[in-house]
Amino acid sequence: MPARRSRARSVVALVACATVAGGCVALTAPAIAHADPTSCAATFNLLIPGTWETSENADPGRPVGMLAPVAEAIERENGKQAEIYVLPYMSRAFDNGHTYADSKVDALSKSKAVLTDVASKCKNTKFTITGYSQGADAAGDLASGIGNDHGPVPADRVLAVGLLADPGAGTKGSAIVGPRTSGEGIADPRPQGMGTLSGRVASICDPGDLYCAIRKGDNPLLGSLGSILSKTPSANDTSKVDGNARLATALTSDFSGADLPALGEGVAALGQQLSQPNVDVGAVAATASSLARTLAPIVDLIDSGAAHAATGPLSAAPAGSPGHSASQVLSKAGASDLSAALTTVTTIADTAGKLADSGSSTVAGASGDAAQLSAAATTLGGQVAPLTSVPADALQGASTVLSVLKPATVVNQVLNVATGVTALDVPGILRNLTVLPQKVAALDAHGAHQVAGELNNQFAPLVKMAAAVDLRWVSQILSVIPDPTGYTQIAALVASILSGVDVIRLATLIGEIQEIAWTAVEKLLPPPGQAPDPLAAGAAMAGLLPVGLDLASVAVNMLSGKASKTPPELLGKQSSAATGISTHTENVDLPALTGSLTTMAQSQGAEDLTALVGEGLKAASFFTSGAHTNYSALVVDNAGRNAITWLSDWLNLQIGRSV
């Protein structure tokens, strides 16, 4: 570390009481005695990075991510008097098989372990704790525990806690530094507050950062979803499995065992292993198992509906970007038969494994077992051929995007479906779907054209939604989100019904009716100078009859609209938070929901939700840094300092006053 330089007294004056809402951050701390062992620093400064900024095997002495300038400033100012420790932890969010909550638990447990260890070895060392984003989530929980006498170190040994973009923002005892926000953290304030650490905790949040400044009363769906995703442990802990845990894990992809660039080589290697005179069945089982680990998360991604919904946005990404590479992979994956391929490769792995377990390390290449495995490997090659044609560099670049595509896409779908449902004129759609076949049967060209035109406009948002969203999947997710307003439960029921309706075909039939009816109208009311042609009009209208019959058969699901409860097998038991529509849950009837939909569409909450999605909120704002990376530019005091500079100066001041 560089030699310690003298601290400028002007910095102390600037920091003394910066723009802090809710009371000044304490600037004094008990004096520290001389450390016992010579290896102990006067202060131990724990910094917890945000999502994807570090890993379990990272070097704790190397500053990374948003907090790197803070660590470097402490190091510059204090030299060897201040030890910097950047926590290596999982730092994940819904990828590599782990939820956000899993990752935060990892950060908390490792933070407690390192603080306990240092505190026991260095009796006089004081501590600072700083976190950003997911790291602030863990750091805030850690501070709350310490302040309420159940932490790894006594509160009187903690000099300062800095929280940047804290999902638990709004916790009592945290002093707000910089601009006030109108909301609280998406993970909810910590109910116990900061206890005896109150006044030593500084929280900085950009008012536009929904991660730490969301108004859940205005955005009940997003708020409830954020609470679930940030707090629920994964279903790996079977003692706590419920609908929320199933939701969190359903949004989690595990690409940790996948090696996309090596997929083609693996398929070729499998064929080569099976072409030997003596087949090493153990090696065959290992190769097939490796291929299964690569195929499984892609198949899961496609089955979830996320891949279909993400194809358009990803294909619009710049050529050569990871997003564009991901679109290539998904396109070729769609052209492959990956579900069958996964079954094939799993069968190969199981068969070869059983042969190996029977005591035969090899089997003759001419044997029936080897021939069966070889035939399966040949089938596998054809099943994955389109995907293996993707260049290796594109496969490599796509991996990081694909690993978080499910949560980023599915949650965005949920927001858009909830908004789309409130915008749908369901009463009007149902009324016109009832009237249109009657107009067609009566050969009423004028009436059919008018009603079909209205339906075209009414169906436009529904067609757009149905083309981009797996409504069954979304209805399952909506059904487990607790929302006292009832919006999400209504949206879940409507989405469940619509998922059983061929919306695209309905829209096509309506368009055909409109065109045929218009042709008939033109024959009956021709331009000036042309005589009406009733026979041609009648012939055109006769063409409407079979189309009208098709329309009636497809529309019956919406008109009588019976749908059972949302299937619970994937996401667990449905929430019972919304009671306003409980009478419809056993035998859901879309017409019976029209009153609720009308009320919902006219509510302020629906307007707020529409505005929220209209602003382009992406699901990744729950668990990535993409929505809150403005802190090096966010001015927080009258001296013009940004959040990073203020935090660095304040921590240095607390450290300086303790030595």
C-alpha positions in Angstrom: 0.0 0.0 0.0 1.2 3.6 -0.6 2.6 5.5 2.3 0.1 7.5 4.3 -0.1 11.2 3.5 -1.3 13.9 5.7 -5.1 14.6 5.6 -6.2 18.0 4.5 -8.2 19.8 7.2 -10.4 21.3 4.5 -11.8 17.8 3.8 -12.9 17.6 7.5 -14.6 20.9 7.2 -16.5 19.9 4.0 -17.6 16.6 5.4 -18.7 18.0 8.8 -22.4 18.0 8.0 -23.1 17.5 4.3 -26.5 17.6 2.8 -28.1 14.9 5.0 -31.8 14.4 5.4 -33.1 13.0 8.6 -30.2 14.1 10.7 -26.5 14.4 10.4 -24.3 11.4 10.1 -22.2 11.1 13.3 -18.7 12.3 12.9 -17.2 11.2 16.1 -16.2 7.7 17.4 -14.4 6.4 20.5 -10.7 6.7 20.3 -8.9 3.5 19.3 -6.2 1.9 21.4 -3.0 0.6 19.8 -3.5 -2.7 18.0 -2.1 -5.8 19.8 -0.5 -7.8 17.0 1.7 -5.8 14.6 -0.2 -7.3 11.6 -3.5 -5.7 12.7 -4.5 -2.4 11.1 -6.2 0.4 12.9 -9.3 -0.1 10.8 -10.7 -3.0 8.8 -12.8 -1.7 5.9 -15.2 -4.2 4.5 -16.6 -3.4 1.0 -19.3 -5.6 -0.5 -19.6 -5.2 -4.3 -22.9 -5.4 -6.3 -24.3 -8.1 -8.5 -21.8 -9.7 -10.9 -19.0 -7.3 -9.8 -17.1 -10.1 -8.0 -17.1 -13.9 -7.4 -16.3 -16.4 -4.7 -12.7 -16.7 -5.9 -11.9 -13.0 -6.3 -8.9 -11.4 -4.7 -10.2 -9.5 -1.6 -7.3 -7.1 -1.8 -8.3 -5.9 -5.3 -11.0 -3.2 -5.4 -13.6 -3.8 -8.1 -16.9 -2.3 -9.4 -18.7 0.8 -8.2 -16.9 0.9 -4.9 -13.4 0.6 -6.3 -12.8 4.4 -6.1 -14.0 4.3 -2.5 -11.5 1.6 -1.6 -8.7 3.4 -3.4 -9.4 6.7 -1.7 -9.3 5.0 1.8 -6.1 3.3 0.8 -4.5 6.5 -0.5 -5.5 8.5 2.6 -4.6 6.0 5.3 -2.0 3.7 3.9 -1.3 0.6 6.1 -3.4 2.0 9.0 -6.5 0.9 7.0 -6.9 -2.7 5.7 -9.1 -3.0 2.6 -11.2 -6.1 2.2 -13.4 -6.5 -0.9 -15.7 -9.4 -0.1 -15.5 -12.3 -2.5 -19.0 -13.9 -2.7 -21.4 -15.4 -5.1 -22.6 -12.1 -6.4 -25.2 -13.6 -8.6 -28.9 -13.0 -9.5 -31.0 -15.7 -11.0 -28.1 -17.3 -12.9 -25.9 -20.3 -12.4 -28.7 -22.0 -10.5 -28.9 -19.4 -7.7 -31.5 -16.8 -6.9 -30.7 -13.2 -5.8 -31.6 -14.2 -2.2 -29.2 -17.2 -2.3 -26.4 -14.8 -3.3 -27.2 -12.3 -0.6 -27.3 -15.0 2.0 -23.8 -15.9 0.8 -22.6 -12.3 1.2 -24.0 -12.1 4.7 -22.5 -15.4 5.9 -19.1 -14.6 4.5 -19.2 -11.0 5.9 -20.0 -12.3 9.3 -17.3 -14.8 9.2 -14.5 -12.4 8.2 -15.6 -9.8 10.7 -15.7 -12.4 13.5 -12.3 -13.6 12.5 -10.7 -10.1 12.4 -12.4 -9.0 15.6 -11.1 -12.0 17.5 -7.5 -11.6 16.3 -7.3 -7.8 16.4 -9.0 -6.7 19.7 -8.5 -2.9 19.0 -9.3 -2.8 15.3 -12.3 -0.7 14.3 -14.5 -1.4 11.3 -16.3 0.3 8.4 -18.8 -1.5 6.2 -19.7 -0.3 2.7 -22.0 -1.9 0.1 -23.4 -1.2 -3.3 -26.6 -2.6 -4.7 -26.8 -6.2 -3.7 -23.8 -5.5 -1.6 -25.7 -2.7 0.2 -28.6 -5.1 0.7 -26.2 -7.4 2.6 -24.3 -4.6 4.3 -27.5 -3.0 5.6 -28.7 -6.3 7.0 -25.4 -6.8 8.6 -25.5 -3.3 10.2 -29.0 -3.8 11.4 -27.9 -7.0 13.1 -24.9 -5.3 14.7 -27.0 -2.4 15.9 -29.5 -4.7 17.5 -26.9 -6.7 19.4 -26.9 -9.9 17.2 -24.1 -9.2 14.8 -20.5 -10.5 14.5 -18.9 -7.5 16.2 -20.1 -5.1 18.9 -21.6 -1.9 17.7 -19.0 0.3 19.4 -16.3 -1.1 17.1 -18.1 0.0 14.0 -17.1 3.5 12.8 -19.4 3.9 9.8 -21.6 2.1 7.4 -22.1 3.4 3.8 -25.0 2.1 1.7 -25.2 2.9 -2.0 -28.4 2.0 -3.9 -29.7 0.0 -0.9 -32.7 -2.2 -1.6 -33.6 -1.8 2.0 -33.5 2.0 1.8 -35.9 3.7 4.3 -34.6 1.7 7.2 -35.0 3.7 10.5 -31.6 4.9 11.7 -30.1 5.4 8.2 -29.3 9.0 7.4 -30.3 10.0 3.9 -27.4 11.7 2.1 -28.1 13.8 -1.0 -31.5 14.2 -2.7 -34.6 12.8 -1.0 -36.5 10.0 -2.7 -40.2 9.6 -2.8 -40.1 5.8 -2.2 -38.2 3.1 -0.3 -36.1 0.1 -1.2 -37.6 -2.6 -3.4 -36.7 -5.2 -0.7 -38.5 -3.2 2.0 -36.9 -1.3 4.9 -35.4 -3.5 7.7 -38.1 -3.7 10.5 -35.6 -3.6 13.4 -33.9 -0.4 12.1 -30.2 0.3 12.7 -30.5 0.2 16.5 -27.4 1.6 18.2 -25.7 2.2 14.9 -28.2 4.9 14.1 -26.3 8.0 13.1 -23.4 6.0 11.8 -25.2 4.7 8.7 -25.3 6.8 5.5 -27.6 5.9 2.7 -27.4 7.4 -0.8 -30.0 6.7 -3.5 -30.6 8.3 -6.9 -34.4 9.3 -6.8 -34.7 7.6 -10.2 -33.3 4.3 -9.1 -36.2 2.0 -8.5 -33.9 -0.5 -6.7 -33.8 1.8 -3.7 -36.6 4.3 -4.4 -39.8 2.6 -5.4 -43.3 3.7 -4.4 -45.0 0.4 -3.8 -48.4 1.9 -3.2 -48.3 3.2 -6.7 -46.7 0.2 -8.2 -48.1 -2.8 -6.2 -47.2 -5.4 -8.8 -43.6 -4.3 -9.2 -43.2 -3.7 -5.5 -44.6 -7.2 -4.5 -42.5 -8.9 -7.2 -39.4 -7.1 -6.0 -40.0 -8.1 -2.4 -40.4 -11.8 -3.4 -37.4 -11.9 -5.6 -35.1 -10.1 -3.2 -36.0 -12.0 -0.1 -37.1 -15.6 -1.0 -34.5 -18.3 -0.6 -34.4 -20.8 -3.4 -36.4 -24.0 -3.3 -33.2 -25.9 -2.6 -34.1 -25.3 1.0 -37.0 -27.7 1.1 -38.1 -26.6 4.6 -39.1 -23.2 3.2 -40.6 -24.1 -0.2 -43.7 -22.1 -1.0 -45.2 -20.3 -4.0 -42.8 -17.4 -3.7 -39.8 -19.7 -3.5 -41.0 -21.6 -6.5 -41.4 -18.3 -8.4 -37.9 -17.2 -7.5 -36.4 -20.5 -8.6 -38.6 -20.7 -11.7 -36.9 -17.5 -12.9 -33.5 -19.0 -12.3 -31.4 -20.5 -15.1 -28.3 -22.6 -14.4 -25.7 -22.3 -17.2 -22.8 -23.0 -14.7 -22.3 -26.5 -16.2 -23.0 -25.5 -19.8 -20.2 -25.2 -22.4 -21.9 -23.9 -25.5 -18.8 -23.4 -27.6 -17.8 -27.0 -27.0 -21.2 -28.4 -28.0 -20.3 -29.4 -31.5 -16.9 -30.8 -30.4 -18.7 -32.8 -27.7 -21.2 -34.3 -30.2 -18.3 -35.2 -32.5 -16.3 -36.7 -29.7 -19.2 -38.8 -28.6 -19.5 -40.3 -32.1 -15.7 -40.9 -32.2 -15.8 -42.7 -28.8 -18.6 -44.9 -30.1 -16.8 -45.8 -33.3 -13.8 -47.5 -31.5 -13.3 -51.3 -31.7 -13.6 -51.3 -27.9 -15.9 -48.6 -26.5 -15.0 -47.0 -23.2 -18.5 -46.7 -21.8 -17.3 -44.6 -18.8 -15.9 -42.0 -21.2 -19.1 -42.1 -23.2 -21.2 -41.6 -20.1 -19.0 -38.6 -19.1 -19.2 -37.0 -22.5 -23.0 -37.5 -22.8 -23.5 -36.1 -19.3 -21.5 -33.0 -20.2 -23.6 -32.5 -23.3 -26.8 -32.9 -21.2 -25.6 -30.1 -18.8 -25.2 -27.8 -21.8 -28.5 -28.6 -23.4 -30.7 -28.7 -20.3 -30.7 -24.9 -19.5 -31.3 -24.0 -23.1 -34.3 -26.4 -23.3 -35.6 -24.9 -20.0 -35.2 -21.4 -21.4 -37.1 -22.2 -24.5 -39.9 -24.1 -22.6 -40.3 -21.0 -20.3 -41.4 -18.8 -23.2 -38.6 -16.3 -22.4 -36.6 -17.3 -25.5 -39.5 -16.6 -27.8 -40.3 -13.2 -26.2 -36.6 -12.1 -26.2 -35.9 -13.0 -29.9 -37.0 -9.6 -31.3 -35.2 -7.3 -28.9 -32.0 -9.4 -29.0 -32.0 -9.5 -32.8 -32.0 -5.7 -32.8 -28.8 -5.6 -30.8 -25.7 -4.4 -32.7 -23.9 -7.1 -34.7 -21.1 -8.7 -32.8 -22.6 -7.8 -29.4 -23.5 -10.5 -26.8 -27.2 -9.7 -27.3 -27.0 -10.3 -31.0 -25.0 -13.5 -30.5 -27.7 -14.7 -28.1 -30.3 -14.0 -30.8 -28.3 -16.2 -33.2 -28.2 -19.0 -30.7 -31.9 -18.8 -30.0 -32.8 -18.8 -33.6 -30.7 -21.9 -34.3 -31.9 -23.5 -31.1 -35.5 -23.0 -32.3 -34.6 -24.7 -35.6 -33.1 -27.6 -33.6 -35.0 -30.3 -31.8 -33.3 -29.7 -28.5 -36.0 -31.3 -26.3 -35.5 -34.6 -28.2 -31.7 -34.1 -28.1 -31.7 -33.7 -24.4 -33.8 -37.0 -24.1 -31.3 -38.7 -26.5 -28.2 -37.6 -24.7 -29.6 -38.4 -21.3 -30.5 -41.9 -22.5 -27.0 -42.4 -23.8 -25.5 -41.2 -20.5 -27.8 -43.5 -18.5 -27.2 -46.5 -20.7 -23.5 -46.1 -20.8 -23.4 -45.4 -17.0 -25.3 -48.6 -16.3 -22.9 -50.6 -18.5 -20.0 -49.1 -16.6 -21.6 -49.8 -13.2 -22.0 -53.4 -14.2 -18.3 -53.9 -14.1 -17.6 -53.7 -17.9 -15.3 -50.7 -18.5 -15.5 -51.4 -22.2 -17.8 -53.1 -24.6 -17.1 -54.4 -28.1 -17.8 -51.9 -30.8 -19.7 -54.6 -32.7 -22.0 -55.5 -29.8 -25.6 -54.7 -29.7 -25.2 -52.2 -26.8 -22.5 -50.3 -28.7 -24.6 -50.2 -31.9 -27.6 -48.9 -29.9 -25.5 -46.1 -28.4 -23.9 -45.3 -31.8 -27.3 -45.0 -33.5 -28.5 -42.7 -30.7 -25.4 -40.5 -31.1 -26.0 -40.3 -34.9 -29.6 -39.1 -34.1 -28.2 -36.6 -31.7 -26.0 -35.1 -34.3 -29.0 -34.3 -36.5 -31.1 -33.0 -33.7 -28.5 -30.4 -32.7 -27.1 -29.6 -36.1 -28.5 -26.1 -36.6 -27.3 -25.0 -33.1 -23.8 -26.5 -33.6 -23.5 -24.5 -36.9 -23.3 -21.3 -34.8 -19.7 -20.0 -34.7 -17.9 -20.7 -31.4 -17.3 -17.0 -30.7 -21.0 -16.3 -30.9 -21.8 -19.2 -28.7 -19.3 -17.9 -26.1 -20.6 -14.4 -26.2 -24.2 -15.5 -25.9 -23.7 -17.5 -22.7 -23.8 -14.5 -20.3 -26.9 -13.1 -21.9 -28.7 -16.4 -21.9 -27.9 -17.1 -18.2 -30.1 -14.1 -17.1 -32.5 -14.1 -20.0 -35.3 -15.8 -18.2 -35.8 -13.4 -15.3 -35.1 -10.4 -17.4 -37.7 -11.4 -20.0 -40.3 -13.1 -18.0 -40.7 -10.4 -15.4 -40.8 -7.8 -18.2 -43.6 -9.9 -19.7 -45.4 -9.9 -16.4 -45.3 -6.1 -16.2 -46.5 -5.8 -19.8 -49.3 -8.4 -19.5 -50.6 -6.7 -16.3 -50.6 -3.4 -18.1 -52.1 -4.9 -21.3 -54.9 -6.4 -19.4 -55.9 -3.1 -17.9 -55.8 -1.5 -21.3 -58.0 -4.1 -23.0 -61.6 -3.2 -23.7 -62.7 -6.7 -22.7 -66.4 -5.8 -22.4 -66.3 -4.3 -25.9 -64.5 -7.3 -27.3 -66.9 -9.8 -25.8 -69.9 -7.7 -27.0 -68.6 -7.5 -30.6 -67.6 -11.1 -30.7 -71.2 -11.9 -29.9 -72.6 -9.5 -32.4 -70.3 -10.1 -35.4 -71.4 -13.7 -36.2 -75.0 -12.4 -36.1 -74.2 -9.7 -38.6 -72.5 -12.3 -40.8 -75.5 -14.7 -40.6 -77.9 -11.9 -41.5 -75.6 -11.0 -44.5 -75.5 -7.4 -43.1 -72.5 -6.1 -45.0 -72.6 -2.6 -43.4 -73.0 -4.0 -39.8 -70.3 -6.7 -40.3 -67.8 -4.2 -41.6 -68.4 -1.8 -38.8 -68.2 -4.4 -36.0 -65.1 -6.1 -37.6 -63.4 -2.7 -37.8 -64.1 -2.1 -34.1 -62.8 -5.5 -33.2 -59.7 -4.9 -35.2 -58.9 -1.9 -33.1 -59.8 -3.7 -29.9 -57.7 -6.7 -30.7 -54.6 -4.8 -31.7 -53.0 -4.8 -28.2 -54.2 -8.3 -27.5 -52.5 -9.6 -30.7 -49.3 -7.8 -29.9 -49.4 -9.3 -26.4 -50.2 -12.9 -27.5 -47.5 -12.8 -30.2 -44.7 -11.9 -27.7 -45.8 -13.5 -24.4 -46.4 -17.0 -23.1 -49.7 -16.2 -21.4 -49.9 -19.5 -19.5 -46.5 -18.9 -18.0 -47.2 -15.3 -17.1 -50.6 -16.2 -15.6 -48.8 -18.7 -13.3 -46.3 -16.0 -12.1 -49.1 -13.4 -11.6 -51.1 -15.9 -9.6 -48.5 -16.1 -6.8 -47.8 -12.4 -6.4 -49.5 -11.0 -3.3 -51.2 -7.8 -4.2 -54.0 -6.4 -2.0 -55.4 -4.3 -4.8 -56.4 -7.4 -6.7 -54.8 -6.2 -10.0 -52.5 -9.1 -10.4 -55.1 -11.7 -9.5 -57.5 -10.4 -12.2 -54.7 -10.2 -14.7 -53.7 -13.8 -13.8 -57.3 -15.0 -14.4 -57.7 -13.1 -17.7 -54.2 -14.3 -18.9 -55.2 -17.9 -18.0 -58.3 -17.7 -20.1 -56.6 -16.0 -23.0 -53.9 -18.6 -23.0 -56.5 -21.1 -24.2 -57.7 -18.9 -27.0 -56.2 -18.8 -30.5 -55.9 -15.0 -30.5 -53.9 -14.8 -33.7 -56.5 -16.8 -35.6 -59.3 -14.8 -34.2 -57.7 -11.6 -35.4 -57.1 -13.1 -38.8 -60.7 -14.1 -39.2 -61.9 -10.7 -38.1 -59.6 -9.1 -40.7 -61.0 -11.4 -43.4 -64.6 -10.6 -42.4 -63.8 -6.8 -42.6 -62.3 -7.2 -46.1 -65.1 -9.3 -47.5 -67.8 -7.1 -46.0 -66.0 -4.0 -47.4 -66.0 -5.6 -50.9 -69.7 -6.2 -50.5 -70.3 -2.7 -49.4 -68.4 -1.4 -52.5 -70.6 -3.5 -54.7 -73.8 -2.1 -53.1 -72.5 1.5 -52.9 -70.2 1.9 -55.9 -68.3 5.1 -56.8 -70.3 7.7 -58.8 -70.9 6.6 -62.4 -71.1 2.9 -61.6 -74.3 0.9 -61.0 -74.9 -1.1 -57.8 -74.3 -4.8 -58.3 -76.5 -6.6 -55.7 -75.6 -10.0 -57.2 -71.9 -9.5 -56.7 -72.5 -8.1 -53.3 -74.6 -11.2 -52.4 -71.9 -13.5 -53.7 -69.3 -11.7 -51.6 -71.4 -11.9 -48.5 -72.0 -15.6 -49.1 -68.2 -16.0 -48.7 -68.6 -14.6 -45.3 -70.6 -17.5 -44.0 -67.8 -20.1 -43.6 -65.5 -17.5 -42.2 -68.3 -16.5 -39.7 -68.6 -20.2 -38.6 -64.9 -20.4 -38.0 -65.0 -17.2 -36.0 -67.8 -18.5 -33.8 -66.0 -21.7 -33.1 -62.8 -20.0 -32.2 -64.5 -17.2 -30.2 -66.5 -19.6 -28.0 -63.7 -19.9 -25.5 -63.7 -16.2 -24.9 -67.5 -15.8 -25.1 -68.3 -18.6 -22.6 -64.7 -18.3 -21.3 -64.5 -21.1 -18.7 -61.0 -21.7 -17.4 -59.9 -23.7 -14.4 -57.5 -22.3 -11.8 -54.1 -21.4 -13.0 -52.1 -24.7 -13.0 -50.0 -24.7 -9.8 -47.5 -27.4 -10.6 -44.7 -25.0 -11.5 -45.0 -22.2 -9.1 -46.8 -23.7 -6.1 -49.9 -22.6 -4.3 -51.7 -19.5 -5.5 -51.7 -16.4 -3.3 -54.9 -15.7 -1.4 -54.0 -12.0 -0.9 -56.6 -10.7 -3.3 -60.1 -11.4 -2.1 -62.1 -9.2 -4.4 -62.5 -11.8 -7.1 -62.6 -14.9 -4.9 -66.0 -15.8 -6.2 -64.6 -16.3 -9.7 -61.5 -18.4 -8.9 -63.2 -21.8 -8.8 -64.9 -21.5 -12.2 -63.4 -18.5 -13.9 -65.7 -16.7 -16.3 -64.3 -13.9 -18.4 -67.6 -12.1 -18.9 -68.0 -12.1 -15.1 -64.7 -10.3 -14.8 -65.5 -7.4 -17.1 -66.8 -5.2 -14.3 -63.6 -5.8 -12.3 -61.5 -5.1 -15.4 -63.4 -1.9 -16.1 -62.8 -0.6 -12.6 -59.2 -1.6 -12.7 -58.5 0.0 -16.0 -59.9 3.3 -14.7 -58.0 3.3 -11.5 -55.0 5.5 -10.6 -53.0 2.4 -9.9 -53.5 1.2 -13.5 -52.4 4.5 -14.8 -49.2 4.4 -12.7 -48.5 0.8 -13.8 -49.0 1.8 -17.5 -46.7 4.8 -17.0 -44.1 2.6 -15.3 -43.9 0.1 -18.2 -44.1 3.0 -20.7 -40.9 4.4 -19.2 -39.1 1.3 -20.3 -38.5 -0.4 -17.0 -36.7 -3.7 -17.6 -36.9 -6.6 -15.3 -33.1 -6.6 -14.8 -33.5 -3.5 -12.7 -34.4 -5.8 -9.8 -31.1 -7.5 -9.8 -28.5 -5.8 -12.1 -26.6 -2.6 -12.0 -28.0 -1.5 -15.3 -30.7 0.7 -13.8 -28.5 2.4 -11.1 -25.0 3.2 -12.3 -25.3 7.0 -12.0 -23.6 7.4 -8.6 -20.3 8.8 -9.9 -22.4 11.7 -11.3 -25.1 12.1 -8.7 -24.4 15.3 -6.8 -25.2 14.9 -3.1 -24.1 18.1 -1.3 -23.7 21.8 -1.7 -20.0 21.4 -2.4 -20.8 19.7 -5.6 -19.4 16.3 -4.6 -20.8 13.2 -6.2 -22.0 10.1 -4.2 -18.7 8.3 -4.6 -16.5 11.2 -3.6 -18.8 12.1 -0.6 -18.8 8.5 0.6 -15.0 8.3 0.3 -14.5 11.6 2.2 -16.9 10.6 4.9 -15.4 7.2 5.5 -11.9 8.7 5.6 -13.1 11.3 8.1 -14.4 8.6 10.4 -11.3 6.5 10.0 -9.1 9.6 10.7 -11.0 10.5 13.9 -10.5 7.0 15.3 -6.7 7.0 15.2 
